[in-house]
Amino acid sequence: MIKDIPKILGFYPDAIDTRDHLYEEFIAGVPSAAEMPTFDKGYDTEDVYGYLDNDDQYNTLGCVPFGGTNDLEMTFRMAGIILKLSQRDAYSQIHFDSGGASPRDFYKLANQKGICEDRFLPTYDAVGGLTEARLRDRSDITPEAIENALQNKIDEYLSISSLDMLILARAIFENGGCGGGYCGINASIGHFIFPKGYGKHNRGGYTYDGIKYKDSSPMWVNGQKTFDKWIIKYNNKFYLDSPSGSEIILYSFWTCLKDFSKTMEYNLRRKPTDTEEVFAITKDGLAKRHIVNRESLIEGGKQPDRKWIFYPASQTVQETEIDVATQSEFDNAQEVAEILLLPKDSTTTIVSGESKSSILGIVLNWFKKILHIK
């Protein structure tokens, strides 16, 4: 049941370390964002920035890298970057001999060495399976994977020592979620998850303040795997799903920071909508306009690596108009260099800086007449 602690546990709570940077100190004296939703309204990072993969850790002890990579991936999504990180790259470097891992070790690794994308070191085998032995194996690591990991390093990781629901909700809203662990009463080992939302959770006719999380140990509900679960607070105690669920103690909550303006070729950001207007830009500077469903586009395998440009940039640079191609012109162009996802019917000016890869080397201004192209 959703209210039960998973049978296989691989999270070891971190001991207190005075060298840790605290989230509470980071936000001290800074009011929360005015637009932060209340618990009555609720909030879920995946509803705003897009849905992460529902990854199953199976019978491994790898909950820490599964929950941790979700946290990192959502941090990238907030900057408009969709990427899939390798849980195997992380776990193979931080696991204990007996299995399982420490969240601090995970975030330290993400800060010092980074974690490569899954395409460089796939977590699952060729048929989608996963074992503890495979999750520990990095015999097939390549120099390209190590270099890719360096590109994905985070700038800082912060320990969230408070169990105040408002503090946790603020970290979720402002930082795109966090990583967090829990243990059963009197237990020394537990489970690590990705807290991604908050709000009111209804169970049995009662409503509780809760934290919504993505779990790599899904439960079967009505014949389907359920990855989204809740932790609720009742009478100053925490429970899984409802007061009739397992009572737990929260430990080792962490969140990460990354300044994308220093490392990414585009510092663009926005909240993606379900329906997008797509401009595919060729090397020749030609654009083709589509109205598509964002999820079907991504699931259809058309997502180029790190080529999604997600938002109106606020920067001011030299601007030039893009040419809109006819079907034949577009088909005869050399190749698609970039794909821009723009909000449908937007009137916002879209500006882009020069690509590091020099694929385009152009800057764009989306004039109103483009909105009326048939």
C-alpha positions in Angstrom: 0.0 0.0 0.0 1.0 3.6 -0.5 1.0 4.1 3.3 3.7 1.4 3.9 7.4 1.9 4.1 9.2 0.1 1.2 10.6 -3.3 2.0 14.1 -2.6 0.5 15.9 0.4 2.1 19.1 2.1 1.0 19.2 5.5 2.7 21.6 6.1 5.6 20.8 9.4 7.4 23.7 11.9 7.4 25.3 12.8 10.7 25.2 16.4 11.6 28.2 18.3 10.2 28.8 21.9 11.2 30.5 22.5 7.9 27.3 22.0 6.0 25.7 25.2 4.5 22.2 25.5 5.7 19.2 26.4 3.6 17.7 28.3 6.6 20.8 30.6 6.6 20.6 31.0 2.8 17.0 32.4 3.0 17.4 34.3 6.3 16.0 37.8 6.0 14.7 37.1 2.5 10.9 37.0 2.2 9.4 34.1 0.2 8.2 34.9 -3.3 4.9 36.7 -3.3 3.5 34.3 -5.9 4.3 31.2 -3.8 1.0 29.3 -3.6 -0.5 28.5 -0.2 -1.1 24.9 1.0 -4.8 25.5 0.2 -3.9 26.1 -3.4 -1.1 23.5 -3.6 1.9 23.3 -5.9 3.7 20.6 -7.9 7.0 21.4 -9.7 6.2 18.8 -12.4 2.9 20.6 -13.3 5.0 23.8 -13.9 8.3 22.6 -15.4 7.4 19.3 -17.0 7.3 15.6 -15.9 10.4 13.6 -15.0 10.7 10.0 -15.9 9.0 7.6 -13.5 12.1 5.4 -12.8 11.9 2.2 -10.8 14.9 1.2 -8.7 13.5 -2.4 -8.6 15.3 -4.5 -5.9 18.3 -2.3 -5.6 19.4 -0.2 -2.7 19.8 2.9 -4.9 17.0 5.2 -3.6 19.6 8.0 -2.9 20.8 8.5 -6.5 17.2 8.0 -7.8 15.8 10.7 -5.6 18.9 12.9 -5.9 19.0 12.9 -9.7 15.3 13.8 -9.8 16.2 16.9 -7.7 19.1 17.8 -10.0 17.1 17.2 -13.2 14.3 19.6 -11.9 16.9 22.2 -11.1 18.0 22.0 -14.8 14.4 22.1 -15.9 13.8 25.4 -14.1 16.5 26.8 -16.4 14.8 25.3 -19.5 17.2 22.3 -19.8 15.8 18.9 -20.2 18.3 16.1 -19.5 18.3 12.7 -18.0 21.0 11.9 -15.5 22.6 8.5 -14.8 21.7 7.0 -11.4 24.4 4.4 -12.1 27.1 7.0 -12.5 26.2 8.4 -9.1 25.6 5.1 -7.2 28.7 3.4 -8.5 30.8 6.1 -6.9 29.1 6.5 -3.5 27.6 3.2 -2.5 28.6 1.5 0.7 30.1 -2.0 0.6 26.9 -3.4 2.1 24.8 -1.3 -0.3 22.9 2.0 0.1 24.3 5.5 0.3 24.5 8.8 2.0 22.7 11.8 0.6 25.6 14.1 1.5 27.9 11.9 -0.5 25.6 12.2 -3.5 25.4 16.0 -3.4 29.1 16.3 -2.7 29.7 14.2 -5.9 27.3 16.3 -7.9 29.2 19.4 -6.7 32.7 18.2 -7.2 32.6 15.8 -10.2 29.1 16.1 -11.5 26.9 13.3 -12.8 26.8 12.3 -16.5 23.7 12.0 -18.6 22.2 8.6 -18.8 23.0 8.3 -22.5 26.7 8.1 -21.6 26.3 5.5 -18.9 22.8 3.9 -19.1 21.3 2.8 -15.7 19.0 0.1 -17.1 20.2 -2.8 -19.2 19.2 -3.4 -22.8 15.8 -4.9 -21.8 15.0 -2.3 -19.1 16.2 -4.4 -16.1 18.3 -3.3 -13.1 20.2 -5.2 -10.4 22.3 -4.1 -7.5 25.4 -5.4 -9.3 24.7 -3.4 -12.4 24.0 -0.2 -10.5 27.4 -0.5 -8.9 29.2 -1.3 -12.1 31.1 1.5 -13.9 33.5 -0.7 -15.9 32.1 0.9 -19.1 32.7 4.5 -18.1 34.3 6.6 -20.9 36.2 9.9 -21.0 33.2 11.4 -22.8 31.0 10.4 -19.8 33.4 12.0 -17.3 33.6 15.2 -19.4 29.8 15.3 -19.6 29.5 14.9 -15.8 31.7 18.0 -15.3 29.3 20.1 -17.4 26.5 19.1 -15.1 28.1 20.0 -11.8 26.0 22.0 -9.3 27.4 25.1 -7.6 26.3 24.4 -4.1 24.2 22.1 -2.0 22.3 23.1 1.1 21.2 21.1 4.1 17.6 21.7 5.2 17.6 21.1 9.0 14.1 22.4 9.7 11.1 20.2 9.6 8.8 23.2 9.3 6.4 22.4 6.5 6.6 26.0 5.3 10.4 25.8 5.0 10.1 22.6 3.0 7.4 24.1 0.8 9.5 27.1 0.1 12.5 25.0 -0.9 10.2 23.0 -3.2 8.7 26.2 -4.8 11.9 28.3 -5.1 14.4 25.5 -5.8 12.3 23.1 -7.9 12.1 20.5 -5.2 14.6 18.9 -2.9 16.0 15.5 -1.9 14.8 14.0 1.4 14.9 10.9 3.4 12.7 9.3 6.1 13.0 6.3 8.5 10.5 4.3 10.4 10.3 4.8 14.2 13.5 3.5 15.9 15.0 2.6 12.5 18.6 3.5 11.4 18.1 3.0 7.7 15.3 4.3 5.5 14.2 5.6 2.1 15.2 8.6 0.0 12.7 10.4 -2.2 12.2 13.6 -4.3 9.8 16.0 -2.6 8.3 17.9 -5.5 5.1 19.5 -4.3 2.9 20.5 -1.3 -0.7 21.1 -0.5 -3.8 19.6 1.1 -4.1 15.9 0.9 -7.5 14.3 1.3 -7.9 10.9 2.9 -11.0 9.3 4.4 -12.9 12.5 4.4 -10.2 14.4 6.2 -7.7 16.9 4.9 -4.0 17.2 5.9 -1.1 19.5 5.1 1.2 17.3 3.1 4.4 17.1 1.0 3.9 15.4 -2.4 6.9 13.3 -3.6 8.1 11.1 -6.4 9.2 7.7 -5.2 11.5 5.2 -7.1 9.8 2.4 -5.1 6.3 2.5 -6.7 3.3 0.8 -5.3 0.7 -1.0 -7.4 -2.7 0.7 -7.1 -5.6 -0.5 -9.2 -3.3 -2.5 -11.5 -0.9 0.5 -12.1 2.4 1.5 -10.7 2.0 4.7 -8.5 5.1 6.8 -8.2 3.5 9.9 -6.7 2.9 9.7 -3.0 2.3 11.9 0.1 3.8 12.6 3.5 1.3 14.3 5.8 1.7 16.0 9.2 -0.8 15.3 11.9 -0.5 16.2 15.6 3.1 17.2 15.0 4.0 13.8 13.6 4.7 12.7 10.1 2.9 9.8 8.4 2.9 8.1 4.9 -0.3 9.1 3.2 -2.6 9.4 6.3 -2.6 9.0 10.1 -3.3 5.3 9.5 -0.1 5.0 7.5 3.4 4.3 8.8 4.7 6.9 11.2 8.1 8.2 10.0 10.9 10.6 11.0 12.3 13.0 8.4 16.0 13.1 7.9 18.6 14.6 5.6 16.7 17.0 3.3 18.9 18.7 0.8 18.5 21.2 -2.1 21.0 22.4 -4.7 21.9 25.6 -6.5 23.3 26.2 -10.0 23.9 29.5 -11.8 23.2 28.7 -15.4 24.3 32.1 -16.7 27.9 31.0 -16.2 27.7 27.7 -18.0 24.9 27.4 -20.4 24.9 28.8 -23.9 21.5 30.3 -23.4 20.2 31.7 -20.2 16.5 31.5 -21.1 13.7 30.4 -18.8 10.0 30.0 -18.6 7.2 27.8 -17.4 6.3 25.4 -20.3 2.7 25.0 -21.2 1.0 21.9 -22.5 0.7 23.2 -26.1 3.7 24.8 -27.7 4.5 26.7 -30.9 7.6 25.2 -32.3 10.1 26.8 -34.6 12.7 24.5 -36.0 15.7 26.6 -37.1 18.1 25.3 -39.8 21.7 26.2 -40.4 20.5 28.5 -43.1 18.5 30.5 -40.6 15.1 29.2 -41.9 12.2 28.6 -39.5 9.3 26.2 -39.8 6.3 26.8 -37.5 4.3 24.0 -35.9 1.6 23.8 -33.2 2.3 20.6 -31.3 1.6 18.8 -28.0 4.7 19.2 -26.0 4.5 15.7 -24.3 3.9 13.9 -27.6 6.9 15.7 -29.2 9.2 14.7 -26.4 7.9 11.1 -26.1 8.1 10.8 -29.9 11.9 10.9 -29.6 12.3 14.2 -31.3 14.0 15.9 -28.4 17.5 16.9 -29.4 20.1 16.8 -26.6 20.3 20.1 -24.9 18.7 21.9 -27.8 15.4 22.9 -26.1 15.4 26.7 -25.7 12.6 27.4 -23.3 12.0 31.1 -22.8 11.8 34.7 -23.4 15.3 36.0 -22.5 15.5 39.3 -20.7 18.9 40.1 -22.0 19.4 42.8 -24.6 21.5 41.9 -27.6 21.7 42.7 -31.3 18.5 41.6 -32.9 17.6 40.3 -36.4 14.5 38.8 -37.9 14.4 35.1 -38.7 13.2 34.0 -42.1 10.2 31.7 -42.2 10.7 28.8 -44.6 8.2 27.3 -47.0 7.9 23.5 -46.8 10.3 22.9 -49.7 12.8 25.4 -48.5 12.8 23.8 -45.1 13.1 20.2 -46.4 16.0 21.3 -48.6 17.9 23.1 -45.9 21.2 21.5 -44.7 19.9 20.3 -41.3 18.0 21.4 -38.3 20.3 23.2 -35.9 18.0 24.3 -33.1 14.5 23.9 -32.0 12.7 26.7 -30.1 9.7 25.9 -28.0 7.6 29.1 -27.8 4.4 29.7 -25.9 1.4 29.5 -28.2 0.0 32.9 -29.2 2.7 34.7 -27.3 3.5 38.3 -28.0 6.7 38.2 -26.1 9.9 39.1 -28.0 12.2 36.1 -28.2 15.9 36.9 -28.1 18.8 34.5 -28.2 22.5 34.9 -27.8 25.1 33.3 -30.1 25.4 29.5 -29.7 28.7 28.2 -28.3 28.6 25.5 -31.0 28.4 28.2 -33.7 25.7 26.2 -35.4 23.6 29.2 -36.0 25.6 32.2 -34.9 22.5 34.3 -35.3 20.3 36.2 -32.8 16.6 36.1 -33.1 13.7 38.6 -32.8 10.3 37.2 -33.2 8.2 39.9 -34.9 4.5 40.0 -34.7 4.0 39.1 -38.3 5.3 35.6 -37.6 2.3 35.0 -35.4 0.1 35.2 -38.4 1.8 32.7 -40.6 -0.5 30.0 -41.9 
